[in-house]
Amino acid sequence: MKVVKISRFNALVIGLVFSVGAQTAPRSLDSMEAFKRVTNNPSHTFIVDVRTQAEYEFVGHPDLPNGAPNIPYKFYPGWKINNDFVDDVKTRFKESDTIITMCRSGGRAKAAALLLQKSGLPNVFYMSDSFEGPDDENGHRTLSGWKVNGLPYTYKLKDHLVYR
């Protein structure tokens, strides 16, 4: 086995190359913080509901002055990833906007935020408790989340917010 000596400078360069390519996990916000950020800056901070169209329509969705468009991360049945997801988000929002992804309880929101972050969007968060929150000890969604926290939601559908 041959031993190769690396100078401190070369080691630093190699370290920088690897760290630039590394992705950190997307940052999380709970629903209360997400609501506060959107209402404090509605021109540049948006919630993207990444649930299925059926969840958006029949379970409800955030009722915000700047809207909460439904752009599914996955489609039901089959849970196939939406190949147009990143393009759909980038078409609707500016790169400088803050995007907060939301799903039922946080899992899809985190995955969607990571995908958006990897695509180059710099201001991406995911809602950790999302719309319905995690299960309690009885399997009910009573612990946290947009609905449980009493934040505004609706079942009313606005054509420009429904995924087509």
HELIX and SHEET records of a PDB file:
HELIX    1   1 ARG A    8  GLY A   21  1                                  14    
HELIX    2   2 SER A   31  ASN A   40  1                                  10    
HELIX    3   3 GLN A   53  PHE A   58  1                                   6    
HELIX    4   4 PHE A   85  ARG A   92  1                                   8    
HELIX    5   5 GLY A  107  LYS A  118  1                                  12    
HELIX    6   6 ASP A  159  LEU A  161  5                                   3    
SHEET    1   A 4 ARG A  27  LEU A  29  0                                        
SHEET    2   A 4 VAL A 124  MET A 127  1                                        
SHEET    3   A 4 THR A  98  MET A 102  1                                        
SHEET    4   A 4 THR A  45  ASP A  49  1                                        
SHEET    1   B 2 HIS A  61  PRO A  62  0                                        
SHEET    2   B 2 TYR A 153  THR A 154 -1                                        
SHEET    1   C 2 LYS A  74  PHE A  75  0                                        
SHEET    2   C 2 LYS A  80  ILE A  81 -1                                        
END                                                                             
